[in-house]
């Protein structure tokens, strides 16, 4: 059996993915669909950890724009990511997938604190680890938290599940004929401000040599397809590899 190209991956999901067709909150049917894709990837031999944003419940930046002090707003956003992590844990466990939630902000009544060696042990035992509360500090996004955890877990790639099938030179929802990139370098993403992830996250992936794979998680079965080298996606990696 050919070993998978990416053995250990971190899957970053925006909180909005869990809304489904709604405008707010968590849609159980969408959670189950995403959980089924995670289960299939696990059964295919991949080791998975997850980071889920909190934008379906609360965004610190949006709260600050409405008058909430930024630090307070960011902590509120961290709590939203914990809620999403628990929702994904519950759904995965119902499907028979063993999981652990680890939070950067200690709340030991509902989840474990983040401990690198313990998280690695969970992955080795076949569990899916869901990282919550970002990096545990304000002014950092969950993108940065995902990049940090991917580096700490020595992941082979960071998969970012979005509502579009890759990175474009313009917003494909607004610009007809926008061109999708097959590959990009980290520096090109930063120089052109392509909004793949925030700049700190891209720079950390660059320095840790962790490819970023951007794909459409809303398309059923797409995670498995991209993991198999099929499907449609954009991969961000080092220059010598991007144009090989």
C-alpha positions in Angstrom: 0.0 0.0 0.0 1.4 3.4 -1.0 1.7 5.7 2.0 -0.3 8.9 1.9 1.5 12.0 0.6 0.6 13.9 3.7 0.5 11.6 6.7 -0.3 14.1 9.5 -2.4 17.1 8.6 -4.0 20.0 10.4 -7.4 20.9 9.0 -8.4 24.5 9.5 -12.1 25.3 9.2 -13.7 28.7 9.4 -16.5 28.9 11.9 -18.8 29.9 9.0 -18.5 26.4 7.5 -20.5 25.1 10.5 -23.4 27.4 9.9 -24.5 25.5 6.8 -27.1 27.6 5.0 -27.9 29.5 8.2 -26.7 33.0 9.1 -25.5 32.2 12.6 -24.7 29.4 15.0 -24.1 25.7 14.4 -26.0 23.5 11.9 -25.9 19.9 13.2 -26.3 18.4 9.7 -23.3 20.4 8.4 -21.2 19.3 11.4 -22.1 15.7 10.6 -21.1 16.0 7.0 -17.7 17.6 7.9 -17.2 14.9 10.6 -17.9 12.2 8.1 -15.1 13.6 5.9 -12.7 13.7 8.8 -13.7 10.1 9.7 -13.0 9.0 6.1 -9.6 10.7 6.1 -8.7 9.0 9.4 -9.8 5.6 8.1 -7.6 6.2 5.0 -4.5 6.4 7.3 -4.1 10.1 8.0 -3.5 11.5 11.4 -5.7 14.6 11.9 -5.9 17.6 14.1 -8.5 20.3 13.7 -8.7 24.0 14.4 -12.2 25.7 14.0 -12.7 29.4 13.9 -15.5 31.1 15.8 -16.9 33.5 13.3 -20.3 31.8 13.2 -20.8 32.8 16.8 -18.5 35.8 17.6 -15.6 37.7 16.0 -13.4 39.8 18.2 -12.7 42.3 15.4 -16.4 42.8 14.7 -17.0 43.2 18.4 -14.3 45.8 18.7 -15.9 47.7 15.7 -19.2 47.8 17.8 -17.5 49.2 20.9 -16.3 46.2 22.8 -12.7 46.5 23.9 -10.5 44.5 21.5 -8.8 42.3 24.1 -12.2 41.4 25.6 -13.7 40.8 22.2 -10.8 38.5 21.3 -11.3 36.4 24.4 -15.0 36.2 23.6 -14.0 34.9 20.2 -11.8 32.3 21.8 -14.8 31.0 23.8 -16.7 30.7 20.5 -13.9 28.5 19.1 -14.3 26.2 22.2 -18.0 25.9 21.6 -17.3 24.9 17.9 -14.7 22.4 19.0 -17.1 20.8 21.5 -19.7 20.6 18.8 -17.3 18.8 16.4 -16.1 16.5 19.2 -19.7 15.5 20.0 -20.4 14.8 16.3 -17.2 12.8 15.7 -17.7 10.7 18.9 -21.2 9.8 17.7 -19.6 8.5 14.5 -17.2 6.4 16.5 -14.2 8.6 16.1 -12.2 9.1 19.3 -11.3 12.7 19.9 -9.8 15.1 22.4 -10.3 18.8 22.7 -7.3 20.8 23.9 -7.7 24.5 24.7 -5.0 27.2 24.8 -7.1 28.8 27.6 -7.4 26.4 30.5 -10.9 25.2 31.3 -10.4 21.8 32.7 -14.1 21.1 33.4 -14.8 20.7 29.7 -11.5 20.0 27.9 -7.8 19.4 28.3 -5.2 22.1 28.4 -2.9 22.2 25.4 0.1 20.0 26.1 2.2 19.2 23.0 3.5 15.8 24.1 0.0 14.7 25.2 -1.5 15.9 21.8 1.2 13.9 20.0 0.4 10.8 22.0 -3.3 11.2 21.1 -2.5 11.4 17.4 -0.3 8.3 17.7 -3.2 6.4 19.3 -5.4 7.3 16.3 -7.4 10.1 18.0 -8.5 13.3 16.3 -7.2 16.3 18.3 -9.2 19.5 18.1 -7.3 22.6 19.2 -9.4 25.5 20.6 -9.0 29.1 21.8 -6.4 30.0 19.2 -3.0 30.7 20.7 -4.6 31.8 24.0 -3.7 35.5 23.5 -5.6 38.4 22.0 -4.6 40.0 18.7 -3.9 36.6 17.1 -6.3 34.9 14.7 -7.2 31.3 14.6 -5.2 31.1 11.3 -2.1 31.9 13.5 -3.3 29.3 16.0 -3.6 26.7 13.2 -0.1 27.5 11.8 1.4 27.3 15.3 -0.3 24.0 16.2 0.7 22.6 12.7 4.3 23.5 13.5 4.2 22.1 17.0 2.6 18.8 15.9 5.1 18.5 13.0 2.3 18.3 10.5 3.1 17.5 6.9 0.6 20.1 5.6 -2.0 22.6 6.7 -5.3 22.1 4.9 -7.6 25.2 4.9 -11.2 24.4 4.1 -13.0 27.4 2.7 -16.1 28.1 0.5 -13.9 28.5 -2.7 -11.8 25.9 -4.4 -8.4 27.6 -4.1 -6.7 30.9 -4.2 -7.6 33.4 -7.0 -6.1 36.6 -8.3 -9.4 38.3 -7.4 -12.5 37.4 -5.5 -14.2 34.8 -7.7 -17.6 35.7 -6.2 -17.3 39.3 -7.3 -15.0 39.2 -10.4 -16.1 37.1 -13.4 -13.1 35.3 -15.0 -10.9 35.4 -11.9 -8.0 33.0 -12.3 -7.2 30.3 -9.8 -3.6 29.5 -9.0 -2.5 25.8 -9.0 0.6 26.6 -6.9 2.0 29.7 -5.1 4.9 30.5 -3.0 4.6 31.9 0.5 6.4 35.1 -0.5 4.0 35.6 -3.5 1.0 35.3 -1.1 2.5 37.8 1.2 3.7 40.3 -1.4 0.4 40.2 -3.3 -1.7 40.2 -0.1 -3.7 37.3 -1.4 -5.6 36.7 1.8 -4.9 32.9 2.0 -4.4 33.3 5.7 -3.2 36.2 7.8 0.4 37.2 7.3 1.7 35.8 10.6 0.3 32.4 9.8 1.7 32.3 6.2 5.1 33.4 7.5 5.1 30.7 10.2 4.2 28.0 7.6 7.0 29.3 5.4 9.6 29.3 8.1 8.4 25.8 9.2 8.2 24.5 5.6 4.5 23.4 6.0 2.6 23.5 2.7 -0.8 25.2 2.9 -3.5 23.5 0.8 -6.6 25.7 0.1 -9.7 23.8 -1.0 -13.5 23.9 -0.9 -14.7 22.0 2.2 -18.4 22.7 1.3 -18.2 20.3 -1.6 -19.0 16.8 -0.3 -16.1 14.4 -0.6 -13.6 17.1 -1.5 -11.3 16.5 1.5 -10.7 12.9 0.5 -10.2 13.9 -3.2 -7.6 16.5 -2.4 -5.8 14.2 0.0 -5.6 11.7 -2.8 -4.0 14.3 -5.1 -7.3 14.8 -7.0 -9.9 17.4 -6.7 -9.3 21.1 -7.0 -7.1 23.1 -4.7 -4.2 25.6 -4.5 -1.0 24.6 -2.7 1.3 27.2 -1.2 4.9 26.0 -0.6 8.5 26.8 -1.1 9.6 28.4 -4.4 11.8 25.6 -5.5 8.8 23.2 -5.2 6.0 25.5 -6.3 7.3 25.7 -9.9 8.9 22.3 -10.2 
